[in-house]
């Protein structure tokens, strides 16, 4: 699978088989995060692999009543993404690392979904308790959790409901229509 095909077909997966991730797959996914570009090459990220059932259940308990609770309870592997705010790029770089992980996972036949916890305003106390549970130092940010697993059913989408390029691409300044081919911009897949 090439990168564009992975981007085109990757979807959030919320139902996984009971098979735990193979260690070689998990290492490949983590290495994809490590190899990510980062602003000024500061690499302001850390990753916590969570496979212990009691920790996954404790995180689910912190999400009580949220849709993410059930996903976390069914999961076998989650990765917490932690960033260092000493870098002005920490959240962007953590997001890029996360995207690398999800795309490489997809290539390996592994699905993933981001788990953010309860909706605001409950998200702030959830993150504080989740940081404590995972032993994240106070000065670092818990950006998000990603659950990984082998999908119960692998769906391959070829169309996604996304805004058209012509509605989001400008040239030179915000609001200025681009001179790129309008036919290609009319379709998100250039067809």
DAQUI-V66941 format. One line per field, one symbol per residue. ss: DSSP state (H for helix, E for strand, - for the rest). A space follows every 50 residues. Layout:
ss->???
This chain:
ss->--HHHHHHH--E---E------HHHHHHHHHHHH----HHH---EEEEEE --HHHHHHHHHH----HHHHHHHH--EEEEEEEE-----HHHHHHHHHHH HHHHHHH--EEEEEE------HHHHHHHHHHHHH-----EEEEEEEEEEE E-------------HHH--E------E----HHHHH-----
